[in-house]
Amino acid sequence: MPNTFYGAFDVETLKDRPPGKGEFRTQFQIDRDRIIHTSAFRSLQSKTQVFLSGEYDFYRTRLTHSIEVAQIGRSICARLNHESEALREDYQIDPALVEAVCLSHDIGHPPFGHCGERTLNRLMRPYGGFEGNAQTLRLLTRTIFDDRGMVPSRGFLDGVLKYKTLFSELENPVNHFVYDEQAEYLDFAMGGRDFPPELTPGKPRDAFRSIECQIMDWADDTAYSLHDVADGIAAKFISIERLERWAEAQEDQAKVAPVVEGILKNIRDEKIEGRTGQRIGMHIAACSLADDVNFMSPSSNRYRYRLEIDPQILSECKIYKRIAFDLVFRSQQLQQLDRKAEHILSRLFAAFAEYYIEPESRRADHMHLLSPKEEAAIWKVESRRERARLVCDVIAKMTDGLATRTYKRLFDADFGSIVDLV
C-alpha cells in the first residue's frame, strides 16, 4: 500500500540517482542501507561517546549510541503511527527514513567527542569553523563514497539538518551552524524557499525541523541523557554519596529530588540497566503529534506536525543531562583527558597546516604527512580556506586511536617504525 505521507518533493534526490535494475527498496530504505555500509559509520565504533573508546568493553561508543538512537527513533515512529489520530495505515511517518536519520546523526563527529568538536571549531575559526552536524552534511553530500557523496533524498538530507544557520550569520559561532559553502544544500532541503523573517538565524531558525528530525533529536536526547548517567554509574563517577551532595547543592530541589531518589534506588537495588530500559519506554510513550502550520507545510507533510513531549518527562531528561554534565563530563578525570585530546588535535592540525594550508603553492621538497590521495585532493584547490577544510576532513574522520597513534608517530621519538603503517 503506497504511503501518501510523502510525495515527489520528499523523495527527490540531490542529483539524479536512477534505481538499479530490479530495485525493490524505497528511496528512504536505500538511504538507510547505504549509511550502514560506509566506513564513516563503522568508524563510530572507535570514537568517544563519554569515555575514550576501548577503555572498557561495556561502555558506549558513538556506534552503539547511534544504534540505540535508531532503535528509540523506530519505536517512537511505531508508536506515533499506531496511536496518533492524525496518521493512518496509508499515511504514516516512514520508519526507514527515521532510522536512516538516527543512524547517521553522528557520523560527522570527530575523535574525542565534544572536546574534539570544540577544538576543531577553534582551529577552523579562520576557515569557516567546524560543527559535527555540518560535517555530517558534508559527508552525505561531498566526501562519503570516495568523495562523491551519497546523493541523499531531500527527506533524508533535511532529517539530519538539526541546524539551519550559516556560520557567517552568527556573531560568535561556537556551535549549531552549517558551513557557508553548504548554503546550496540548505536551499535544496527547503526546496528553494526563503526563511520567513520570524525565523532569524540562531535558535528560532534551528528549531524549525522536519518531524523526522524532531524524532531523531528526542531519541538522541533520550539515549544520551539516560545512558550517560548509566555509564557514569558503572564507571564509579556517579556514586550514592556524590549524587546526594550534588542534589543538596541544587536550587530547584523540588524538581531534582524525585529524579535523584529514583537513581539512588536503582543504584542500591543494583538494577541500573533494566530500569534504564524502562525509562526509555517512558520517554517513547511521552511523544505525541500536534498540527503545525508554517511556510513549508504546504509543500511537505514532514512539516505539518510538531512532536510534543510530556512536560514531566522533558523535565526529567534535563535533570539527567545536568547530572551527567556535572558529575561525569566536569570531573577531574575527564577534564584531564579532554585537555590531552585538545593538545593532540591542536598539534596534528598545526603540523598538517605547515605543509598543506599555509604554503601558497605546492613545495617540491615538502614532506608527505598525508596519503597520496589526500595530498592530491588538497593540491587541486587554490584557496587556503578550501585546503584547511580538506585537512580538517582528514582529522575529523580519524578514530580516537588513529589520532593518538598519528600524534605519537609525529611527536614521540620512542614510537613508530617502518612497519607501523596505520
N, C-alpha and C positions, 0 to 999 in steps of 0.2 A: 504494500500500500504506500503510495507516494506521501512524503512528509511535506505538507503545504506550508509549514512554518518558514521554510527557506525558499527563496526564489533565485532567479538567474543572477541577480545582483550579489547575493551572498556567496555563490559558488564560483563566480568569475575569478580567474587566476591572474596573478601579476603579469605574467606573459603567457602566451599560448602554450598549453600543455595538453596535447591531444591524448586521449586514453589509449593504452596499449591494446593490442589485439586480444580479444576475449576478456577484457577488463570487466569485472563484476562488482567492484567496490564503488562506493560513493566517493565524491571528491574529498569529503571530510575523513573517510576511512583511509584514503590514500595519504592524506596529510599526516594522520596519526601513525600509520605504518612506516612512513619514510623517516619520521623523527626517531623511532625506536632503533632503526638500523644505521644511525650515524655515529661517528667517533665522538662527536660533541656530547651526545647523550651518554655514551659509555664512559667518557672521561669523568662524569659526575661521581663515579664510584670512588674516585681518589681526590675529591675536593671537599673542603671543610664545610660541615653544616654548623656544628657548635665546637666540637673538638677536632683536632687535626686528624685526618683520615689515617687509619692504621693504628691509632693509639690503642684501641681495644676492638674486639670483633663485633660487639653488640651495639656500639654507638652508631647513630645515624650519620650517613654521608649525604651529600647532595643528591645522589642517585636514589637511595632508599627514601629520602624525603620526597623526591619528585614522584616516586611510585605511590607513596602514601597519599600525597595530594591528589593524584589521579584517581585513586580509589574513593577518596572522600568526594571528589568532584562528581564522579559517576553516580555515587549514592545520592547526592543532592539532586542531580538531574533526574534520577529514577523516582525520587520522592515527589518532586515537583510535577513530573509528567503524570504520576498516579493520583496525586492529591489535589492539584490546583484546578479550580473550575475554569480557568482561562484556557487550559490545554485539553486536548482530546487525542484519540488514537492516531488520527491523521494530521495532527497539528501539535508537534512536540519539540522540545529542545533536544538537539541531537547529541547523544552520549558520546559518539566517536569524536565529534568536534570538541566537546568539553574535555575529553580525555587527552586529545592532541594538545590543547592549550595548557592543560595541567602538566603533562609530561615535559613540555618544552619551556615552561615558565622560568627555569633557572639555568638553561644551557649557556647563557651568556655570562654567567658569573665566573670571575677569575679565581685563581688559587687563594687559599687562606680566607675564604668567606668575606664578610662585610669589611673586615680590615683591608683585605686586598682590593676591594672595590673603592674604598675611600682613598687608598694610597695611589691607585692608578688614576683616579679623578684628579688628585692633586698634581700628579706628574703630567697629566694630559691637559691641564687647565689652559696652557697657551695654545693648544692644538684642537680645542673643541670638546674637552672633557671626556670622562668615562662614566658610564652608568650601566649596571647589569642588564636592565630591561632593554636599553638601547642596543647593547651588544647582542642580546638575543635577537632583536630585529635585524641587526647586521648579519648575523649568522643565517637567518632564514632567507634573507634577500640577496646576500652577496657572497659569503665565504664558505658556507657549508657545501658539501658535494664538489670538492675540487674547485673552489672559488666560483661556483655558478649559482649559488643559492638553491633553494628547493622549489621555487615557483609556487608559493603558497596561495591558497584561495583567500578571497577577501575576508570571509568569516573567520578563518584561522589566523591570518595576519592581525586582524583587528582584535581578536580574542587575547592575544599576548600583549597588546598595547595598553598597559596599565597607565602610562603617562603619554600625554599628547602635547606637551610643551617643548618647544625647541630650546636648546642650550642657550642661544643668544637672546631669547626672550626673558631670561631670568637675570636679575641683578647680581645674585650670588648663587650660581648653580652648584650647590653642594650635592644634590641628587635629584631624582624624579624629573628626568628630561630625556628627550631623544636628540640624537646628533643633528646639527643643522643640515648636513648633507642627506638626511633621511626625510626631508620635507616631502619629497615625491611619494614616499611610501605612506606617510600620514595622509597625504592628499588622496592616494588610491583607496585607503581604508575608508575615508569619508566620502568616496565617490565624487571627488572634486568640489564638494560643498564647503563653503567657508563657515568657520565657527561664528555663531551669533555673538553680539557684543557682550552679553552677560557671561559667556564662557571665557573669561580672561585667562591669560597664561598663569600657570601655577595650579593651586588646589581646585579652583572652580572647573577648569578645563580637564584636569587629570581625573576628577571624579566622574567625568562623563564616559561611561564604559558600556560596552555591549553586555547582554545578560550572561553570555558565556565567560566574559572577563570577570564579571562580578562573582560568578560561581567559583571560578578559579581563585580569586582573591580571598574569598571566605574559606575555601578549602585550605589554602596556604596558611591563613591566619590560624585556623583550627589546628592544623598539623604542627606548625612550629611552636605555637604557644603551649599546647599540651605536651608535645614530645620534648621540647627543650627543657621543660620542668622535669619530666620523667628521666631524661638523660642526666640532668643535673643531680637528681637524687641518686641515681645509680653510680655517678662519679663522686659522690660524697661532697659535692659543692653545696647541696641543699640538705641540711640536717634538721632535726626537730629543734635544736637549740637556735641555730641560725635563723630558721624560719620564724620562730616565736619572737626573737629580737627584732627581726625585720618588721613583723606585724605591729609590734608595740610602737615602732617609730613612725608609723603612717598616720597622716592626718585624717584620712577617711576610714577610720577603723570600723565603722558600722557596715561599710561595704566590703572591706577586706576580711573581717573576722570570719564570716561563714565560709568563704573560699579557702582561707588558710586552715580552718578547722577540718575541712574535708580532706585537704592534702595531708595534714598531720595524721588523720585517722588512717589514710591509705599507707603512710609510712609505717605506722605502728602495726597495722594488720599485715604488712608486707604483701600488699596486693596492688602495686603501682600499675603494672601492665594491664591487668584485667579491667581495673576501674578507669584507667585512661581510655580504654576501648569503649567503655560505657559512656564516658563524657563525649567522645567523638560522635556517638549515636545521638546524644542530646543536641550537639551542635548542628547535626544534619537535620534533625526534627525541628530545629528553631527557624528553618527557612520557609519563606512563603513568597508569592509573587504579588506585585501591585502594578496596576496600569501606569504607564508613563506616556507623556506627550512631549516631543521635542523636535528639533529640526531634522533629525534622522529617522524618526519613527514612520513617516510616510514611505520611506524607501526600504526599510527592513524591519521585520518583526523582532530582530535582535535588539532593537532599541525601543520597543513598545512596552517593555516590562522592567521593573525595578525589583531587585532582590531585597527583601526585608528580613531582618534578623530580630528575634525576640530580644527585647532590651536587657533582660536579666542575663541571658547567655552572652550577649555582647559585652556587658559589664564584666562578667566573669572572665571572658577571654582577655580583656585588657589587663586585669589583675594578674593573670598568669604571665602575660608578657612582662609586666613590671617585676615580678618575682624572678623570672629568668634573667632579665637585664641586670637587676641589682645584685643578685646572688651568684650568677654564673658569669655573664659577659663582663661585669665590672670587677670580678675577682682579681686578686693579685696575679694568680697563676695565668689566667687567660690574657690579662693585660700584658704580661711579660711575653707571652707567645705572640701577641699582636705586635708588640714592639719589634720582635725578631722578624716577623713576616714583613713589616713595613721596611725594615732595613734590607732584607733580601730583595724585594721588588724594586726598591729605590736604586740599589746597586746594579741590578740587572738592566734596568731602564737606562741608567747613565752609561753603562758600558756599550749597549746597543746604540744609544744616541750618538755617541762619539764617532761611530763608524757609518751609521746609516741615516741619521737625521740631520746632523749639523753640516756635513760637507755639502757644498752646492753642486758638486758633481762627483761621480764615482772616482775614487782614488785607485790607481793601478796597483799600488802596493798595500792596499788595506787588508787587514786580517779578516778571515772568514769565520765570523762568530755565529752565523745562521746558516741554514741549509741552502744549497744552490737554488732551490725553488723559491724560498722566501727572499733570498737576495735578488733574484731576477724580478720578482714582483715589486720590490722596493725601488729598484733602479729604473723601472718602467715609468714611474711617476716623477713629476718635476718639483712639486712644492714640498717644503718641509712639513707642512700640515698633513699631507697625504702620506708621506713617509713615516711620520710619527704614528699615524693611525695603523699602518701596517705593522710597525714594531709593537704597538700595543696589542694588536691581534695575536702576535706570537706569544707574548707574555700571558695574555688573558686565557688562552686555550691550554696553558700548562696546568698540570695537576700539582698538588702540593709537593709531591715527591720529586717531580721533574724540576720544578722551580728551585727546590733545595739542592738537588744534585748539580744543576747548571751553575748555581751560585758557588758551590764548593769547587767545581771544576775551574771556574774563572778566578776565584779568590783564595782558595785554600791550597797552600803549597804541598800539603801532605795527601791531597785527594786527587784521584784520576790516574788513568794510564791509557795506553794506546788501545786497550781492549774495552775501555769504559765508553761505550758508544751512545748510551741513552740516559 
